[in-house]
Amino acid sequence: MTTGRRPVVAGVENSAAGLLAVGWAADEAVRHGLPLRLVHASEWPAAPAGAEAPQRAARHDGRLHTAHAFDWTAVDTYHEAGAGATVQRPSWAERRRLADEALLERARVVATTGRAGLEVSLATVEGSPVDVLRGEAPDAAMLVLGSRRLSALAELFTTGSIAVPVSAHAPCPVAVVRGPEPAAGVPPTVVVGVDGSAGSEPAVGYAFQTAALRGAALRAVQVRPPTPDMVAAFGSESEVEESVIRLSETLAGWGEKYPEVAVERVTVLGHRVRGLADAAQDALCLVVGSRGVGGFRGMLLGSVTHGLIHHAPGPLVIVPRQEATR
């Protein structure tokens, strides 16, 4: 992870997954000696519609009528029975503000419980979650997001999925916490996906650093999609030797920097998403590189990373190619 005092930023949403991500982010901040910033994106209008709300024409049931813009800051009243008094009710904007504050306070309690000394700041920012978190990313050491374990198809019909567009553009690592860390193996293990490309180098560095901080072993996994020739040759001495060489080249240097980390090298023949997800069943986290390059092309993110956002068994950390940990 990038050093310095840039905070770990956790997106806060009102769900069990969101609060689980807050706890994971708090642990990560403590491990790296960084502050934690809890950010909630508020999408409801907060500015007054104006005393003279403009009228607009709208059609309803085939009939033309006049509609007024809704004033979110308007204060209405109601008569309290038995009290003989008219009581003001808070505006919708005020109610929303109070709800946002209560959610952030709940997240703060989750983050600080059992973590004495953790520096925590809170912020409510107007805008969509994607836009707000993209805005936070340049000044963050890491972004942490919760995920509700929806399938990729289900997320097409919801507004709850922000991991793909945020991960595609963030210049810092992005952690997607789909559930609690799986029951760790013995020894506890961090898994990193290695494909031999330059883009996987920062992910390998992050994985080594995380394993060292957590007293864990590192499992470096290379998944090779099968071809007819590979299937016929898989398991042969030449095929195994080639895979070992590729892994060794990618891991070269990191073992010297982190000599305390035991490294397991694994080569799997099969579908990359399924192979990495299976290899991480007992992992503290799964670390992969991102091929997103920003702008429109960055939205592509990479089919493997995109698939793992929906299928990783536990926390997934996506490290952009420009992230440097050396």
Secondary structure, DSSP 8 states (H G I E B T S, - for coil): ---SS--EEEE--SSHHHHHHHHHHHHHHHHHT--EEEEEEE-S--S---SS--EEEEEETTEEEEEE---TT--EEEEETTTTEEEEE--HHHHHHHHHHHHHHHHHHHHHTT-TT--EEEEEEES-HHHHHHHHGGG-SEEEEE-----HHHHTT-S---HHHHHHH-SS-EEEE-SS-----SS-EEEEE--SSGGGHHHHHHHHHHHHHHT-EEEEEEEE---HHHHHHTTSHHHHHHHHHHHHHHHTTHHHH-TTS-EEEEEEES-HHHHHHHHTTT-SEEEEEE---SHHHHTT--HHHHHHHHH-SS-EEEEETT----
